């Protein structure tokens, strides 16, 4: 009997409109699990070399995990995988909300999309059935409007919808895949790939709950989370959201300000979680079955920057990129910029950072009013910032250029403009500064999909969470300000752990090796109770626990470049992930790489 999975992967050829269901065997799921690893498997086996990200041949995968939809916090995550139009390398992005759980309930573990439709379509999955429907009437509409139209059209307010938004339709290179109009597979331009295929949306609904092998044990773990929430490291995340770290980042000198020219912003308290809580916060929102409730919902009804609560509220990264990056201290303006990104389907990090780059160029005389369509892009100009975000969403005028990302835009204006770009592989830096968290410098540099802050554990955790770090064999904490051999080992080991999280599709705010609600031992336990095997006499064999422990120690997903390309593809066919990454880890430790 299958546990955890549906055992069904949907293959969609948009060119021929052909839909086929693959039913992988047990060994496939044991090797690839889900999320990043499963998605990369299809990318490496299907994509021809050197194709353009917007080619119909580019494979696009929506992937869940073994525990997606299980009734416990942190188990409603989805990974999108494809070749990135922003970086030209692997594109990888995760999202939460209710869509991932509902997709599992609709009867599928993953969707593998190839080809390109002749005209816009949406994919409708319901109780194990799949069909493509016309989406011409949805094309060009913002996310909230699409939600309302489809719920009326299908006569069901409980459907969940993932869509590309107008930015994806217009091939904005950092377009997102949005669900609930406020949850994003945010980075690497996955929405643009979706738009290039004329796949406007995926709509899901179902009642199929995959069986859990040991439901009693899972319920015990599920109850442990809320009972220990107030004493955990995520308690303030629930009360203040990620916005709660704005001031602490600033005090450490790690809040990127005015396009990374400084690490401290004099008006940071205007953007902090406490200010949001006391002024514009309407409510806290949640993902499926989650006790943390970290999502913000804000509302502004007066003044020039009115904000609709339907589109959620800004996270820390958004408060920084549209706030301190741009020298803007108006919380309502930053919240409206966040709303526009959610309406059009754009990554707030790359969008805000691109605006900040343009402001820097403008202040240094590298851009003129003629270049900016008359917008005075001085740092601190909230009105100009909001106006430019909307122009980017519509690819209008100067916004058309910035929709290419700051690195491509800078190439139009020469070396001085390029010197102000802050990217890796063409992807803009998130709002965490390597000069105060030194391991980030290494991770930003080597990460296959560009600068990313969710690919390993940040430096302070080595010192602050010794018990959980000890479970990973990390027992020699180092200062945040150093990047020595032990800090490199720390970065590598926690990168493997985060790779596991992305392939199991666990929420990194709920499960992890440090401040999260559940620790490494519980990460393994959840997979074990979901997939626990029993022999003919009913004796537990716990084969999946053994696999997960290996994966947790050695990594299981897409990070190292060594397994990319043709040779990597051959090696991946020969080796299970845990074995392959275990061998790589040992070579790194032995200094043989």
N, C-alpha and C positions, 0 to 999 in steps of 0.2 A: 504493500500500500504506500502511496506517495504521501509525504507529510510536508507541509509548508508551501509546496509548489502546486500549481495547476497541472504542470507537465505539458503545457501548450504554449508555443511561441508563434505569433502571427507574422507571416511574411507578406508584405504589400508591395507589388510592382505597380507604381502609379502610371507608368507608360502604357502597359497592357491592361490595367485595371484588374489584374489577377490577384486573388487572395488565397493563400495556402497556409495550412496549419502544420507546423513541425511539432513532433512529439519526441523530444530528446530522451535518451535513456538516463538511468540513475547516475551513471558515471559522469555524464556531461554536467549535471548539476553539482556533483561533488567537486569537480575540477574548477568550474567557472562561477559557481554560486549565483551571481547576478550582478547588477550594477555595472561598475567600470570594467571588471574582468570579462563579463559576458558580452558587453557591448564591444569591447576591443577585439574579442574573438571574431565577431562577425565583420568588423572593419578590416582586420588583417586578412581574412580569408576571402572577402568579396571585393575590396577596393583594388582596382588596377593601380600600379605605381604612378606617381606624379600627376594625378588628375587634379583638376581645379575643384575647389570646395563647392562651387555652384554647378558642377557637372551633374547630369542625371545619374551618372554612375556612382556618385558619392553615396555610400551607405549611411543611413541615419537610424540609430537605435534608441528606443525608449525601453529602459530595463528596470525591473523591480528586484527584490531580494527574497531570501528564504522566509523572512519573518514579516514581510510587508503585509499590513492588514491584521496582524496579530493584535489582540486587545491589551497592549502595553505601550507605555510612552516611547516615542522615538521610532515607531515602526510604520511611518507613512512617508517614505522617501522614494524618489524616482531619479535615475541618472539618464541623461541624454549624452550620446557619444556619436561623433562624426568627425570628419576632417574640418578643421576650423577655417572659416574665411578671414578671420582676424590674424591668426598666427601662421597659417599654412601647415600646422602640425596637428597633433591630436586635439580635438575639442572635447571637453568633459565638463559637465555641469550638473548639479543636484538641485532638487526642489522638494518642498514638503507640502503641507496642506491636506486636503481630503482626496485629491485626484489619485495619488498612488494607491491608497487602500482600495478605492472604488475600481480602479483598473484591475487590481488583483481579483476583486469580487466579480468583475465582468467575465472572468474565465481565462485570462492570459497572463503569462509571466513576463513577456517582452513583446515588442513590436519592432520588426526590422523592415525599414522602408527603403526602397530603391526607385529609380526612375523619376519621371516628371509628368504630372497630369497636363492634358491639353488646356484645361480650364480649371479654375479653383474647385476643390472638393474638400469635404470633411469626412473623417472616418468615424463610424458609429459602431461601438462595441457594446453588446448587451447580452448578458446571460449566455456567453459562449458563442454568440453569433457576431458576424462582422460584415459591414457593408459600407461602400463608398457612396456619398450623396453629393449633389451639386451644392457649391458654396459661392456661386457668383453673387448672391444677395448679401453675403457676409464680407466680401472683399472690400477693403478700404475702410471698414468700420473699426472703431477702437474696441478694446477688450470688453468693457462693461456693456456696450451695445450688443456685441456678439453673444455674451452670456444671456442677456434678456431675450434676444431673438430665438436662440436655440432652446431655451427652457419653454418658451411659448410654443415653438414649432413641434417639439417632441412631447409636450404636455406633461412635463415632469420637472418640478423645481429641485429635485435631488440629484439630477445628473451632474457630473463633474466634467469640466471642459479645460483642455490644454490647447493653447493657440499661439500663433506667431505675432499677431498685432500688425498694424500698418508698417512699423519699422522693419519687420521681417519681410513683408511683401515688397518693400522698397530696397531690400538687400543691404540694409544698414549692417555693417560688419560686426557690430556688437549687440545685435538684436537678441532678445530673450525668447524662451518659450514660457508663457505665462499661464498659470492656472489660478482660479478664484479671482482673477484680475489683480492679485496682490502677492502671489507666490511665484518666484521666478527660478527657472534654470538659467542662472544669470550670466555666466561668463562664457567667453570664447565664441559667441555668435551663433549659437545653435538655432535661434529663431530665424536667422537669415537663411540657414540651410533649409529649414522648414518652408519658408516663403519661396525659396528658389524652386522647390518641388511643387508649388501651388497647393500645398497641403495646409489649408487654413486652420483646421482644428481637429482634435481628436476628442470625441465625446464618449463617456463611459458610464455604465450603470449595470449593476448585477447583484445577485444575492448569494453567490457561491463563496463560502468561507472555507479556504483550504484547511484540512484537518491538522491539528496540533497533536504531536505524539504524546505529550505529557501535559495536559491542560491544567491539572492540579498544581504542578510545579510552576507553570507559567503564571497562573493566578497569584501564587505566592510572591513571585518576583514582581508582578504588576502592583501588588499592594505595598511592597517594600518601598517603591519610589515615592508615592505621596506621603507615606509615613515618615520618610527621612528628608523630604524636600526642604523644609525650613532650616535644617542643619547643613544642607549641601552647598557646594560652590555655585549652584545655579539659582539659588533663591532670589538674589537681586536681578538675575536675568528674567525671572518671572515677574517681578514687581516693576522693574524699570526698563526691561528689554536690553538689547545690546547698546542702546543709547546711554545706559548707565556708566559706560567706561569713558565717555568723552573727556571729563575733567581729569580722571586719573591718567589717561594717555597724555594729556597736555602737561600735567605736572611732571611726568617722566621725560618730557621733551620729545615725545613720540607722536604728536598729533600733526600730520603734514599740513603745512599752512602756506598759502600763496604759492601754489605750484611747487611745493617741496623746498622753498627757500628758507623755511624755518620749521621747527618742531613744536612751536607753541603759538597759540592764538589767544589774543587778549580778550576776546569775547566768547571764549569757549563755554562759559556757564550758560549763555543764552541758548546753546544747542544741546545741553545735557539732558539726561533722562529725567532728572528731578524737575527741571523746568518744564519739560514736556508733560510730566505727570500732573503738575500743578496748573497747567494752562490749557493745552489743546487736546490732551488724551481723552478720548471718548470711552474706550473700553480696551480690554486685553482680549486677544483672539488666540485660538489654539489650532493645532493640527489634530488629525484623527487620534482619539484615545490618549491624548497627551496631557499630563498633569502640570507641565511647566508653564504653558500659556505665555510664551515669550513675545508673540506678535503684537505690535502696536496698531491701534486704530485711532486716527486723529481726525478732528473736524475743526474747520475754521469757517465761520459764517459772516464775519465782518472784515472790512479792510480790503486792500487790493489783491490779496492772495487767498482767495477762498478755496477751501479744500474739502473734497467729498470723501466721507469715511468709507465708501465702498472700495476705495483703492488702498485701504490699509494705512500705513504710516511708515516713516523713515527708520531704517536701521542705522547702526553706528557708521557703517561705511558710507551710507548716503548722506548722513549729517556731516561727515568729514568732506566728502568729495564736492558736494554742492555748498557746503558751509566753509570750513576752514581752508580747503584747497582754493576756493574762490574769494576768500576774505569776506564772505557774507555771514552776517550774524542774525539775520531775521529768520526765526524758526518757521514761520508761516511760509515764507518764500521757499525755503529748503523743502518743506513738506509738499508744496505745490509742484516743485521740480520732480520730487519723488512720484507724485500722482501722474504727471505727464509721462514719465518713464513707464509706469505701469499701464497707462492707457495705450501708449504706442508700442510697448514691449521692447524696452531698451535696458541694458545693463547700467545701473546707476553709477557703478565705479568707473567704467570706461567713459561714459557720457560726461560725468562731472569732471573727471580728470582732463578730458579733451577741452571742455570749456575753460578750465583753469589754465591749460597750456595756451589757449587763445588769448586769455586775459594777460598772461605774462608777456606774450609776444606784442600785444597791443601797448602795454605800458612801456616796453622797451623800443617802441617805434618800428617793430618789424611787421606789424599789420596796421593798416590805415582804416579810416571810416569807409572808404570805398571797398576795401576787402570785406568788412564786417557788415555790409548792408546798412550802414549808418548807426550801428549799435556801438555805444561808448563802453567798451569792454574793460573798464577799470576794475581792479580788485575792489570788492565791496558793493558793486552795483547790482543789487538784487533784481531790479526790473529787467536789466539787460540779460542777466543769467537765465531767468525764467523764459524770456523771449527767445533766447538762443536754443534752449532745450526744445521748445516747440518747433523751431525751424529745423532742428536736427531730426525730430520725429517725422516731419513731412519731407525731409530732404529738400528743403527750400533754400535757395541762395547759398549763403555761407554755410548754412547747416548741412547742405549736400556734401561739402568737403569734409566737415567734421564727422559725418556719418561713416567716413572711411577709417576713423580712428586717428589719434594725434600723430602717430608715426608716419602714416601715409600723407596726412595733411601737411606735416612739416616739410616733407620732401619737396613740396611746391614752392617753399619760401627760402630755401638755402640752408647753409650750415648753421648759422646762428639760431635759426628757428629749431633746427634739429637738436641743437645742444640743450634746448629747454624741455625736450621730451623725456618722460620718465616711464619707460616700458622695458619689458623683456619679451623677446619674440613678437614684438608689436602689441602686446597686451599691457595696458596701463596698470601701474602699481596699485594695490589696495592700500588702505590707510593705516599701515603698520610699518614703522621705520626701522630698517636694519641697523641703523647706528645705535639704537637702544636695545634691540633684540638681534644680536649678531647672527644667530643661526638662520634668520630670515634671509640674509644676504646670500647664503649658500642655496637655500631652497628656492628663492626667486630665480637664481641664475640657472639651476639645473632642471627645474620643473618642466616636463615635456610640454605642458600647455601654457607656459608663460607664468608671469608673476602671480602667485596665489597664496593667500594667507590661511587656507584651510587644508593644507597638505601635510602638516606636521604639528606637533605641539610647540607652543611658543616658549621662549627661554625661561621666564619666571617660574613655570610649572615644575622644572627640574628641582628647584629649591623648595617650592611650596607644597608639593605633594609627594613626599619621599616614599610612603607606603605603596602607593599605586605605581610609582616609577620603579620601585624594587621588583614588582611583578614582571617587569620587562627587562630585568637585569641591569637597570640604571641606578647605581648606588653611589655615584661620585658627583654631587651637584657642583655646577660651575657658575661663576658670576655671569650676569646677563651681558656684560660688556666684553667678553672674550669669545674667540672662535678658535679654540685649540682642538687637539685630537679627540678629547672626551666630548666636547660640545658637538663635533662632527658626528661622533657615534650616537649621541643623543638625537641629533637631527635625523640621522638615517633610521634609527630604530623606531622613533615615533612616526616617521614617514611611512614605514611599513605598516604600523598600526592604523594610521589613517587610510592607507590603501585598503586594508581589511574592511574598515568601516564603509568605504565607498563601494566595495564589492558586495558586502553583506547588505548595503543600503540602510545602515543605521544612522540616525541623526547624531551629528557630532556635538550637539549641545546636550544630548541626553546620555550618550554612551561615549566613553573615552578613557584615556590613561591618566587624567589629572582632575580637573575641577568639575567634571561632568557629574550628573546625578548617579549614573551607574559606572562602575569601574571595569578594568580589563577582565577580571574573573567573571563578572556578570555578563559581559559581552559574549563570552564563550558559553556561559550557562544558557542564555536565551536561545542561541542556535541549537544547543544540545537538546533542550526540551522540545523545540519545534520539530527536530529531525531524528530524535532518538529511535533506534531500531531495536526490535526484540526478536529473539529466535523463536523456534517452534514451541519451546517450553515457556515463553513469555519472559525470558531473562534478558535484561537490557544489555545491548552490545555497545551502544554509544560510539558508533564509528564516526559520526559527524563531529563529536567533541574532539576526537584525535585530530581530524583534519583542521578544525578551527584553531586549535592550539598552535599547530604548525603555521597556519596562515597569520595568526596574530603575531607570532615571533618573527616571521620572515617576510611577510608582505604577500599580497595576493593580486595586486591590481596593475595599474598602467604606468606607474611612475618611472622606473628606470628605462633609459633609452636603449639599453643593451638588448631588449627583446623586441625592438621595433625592426621594421624592414624585412627583407626576404629571408635573411639568415635567422632573424628573430622568430619569424613565422614558422620556420622549420623546427627550431628549438622548442617553441611552444607546443607544437604537435607532439614532440617526443617527451616533453616534461610536464608534469603537473605544476601549477603555479608555486605551491609551497616549496617544492624541491628546487625549482629554477631560481627563485629568489633567495632561498637558503644558500645555494651555491654562490650566488653573487655576493651576498652579505659576507660569507666567509672570505672570499677573495679580497673584498674591501678591507676587512679586518686584518688580513695577512699582508696587505700592502702590495698585492699582485696585480691590481688593475692598472 
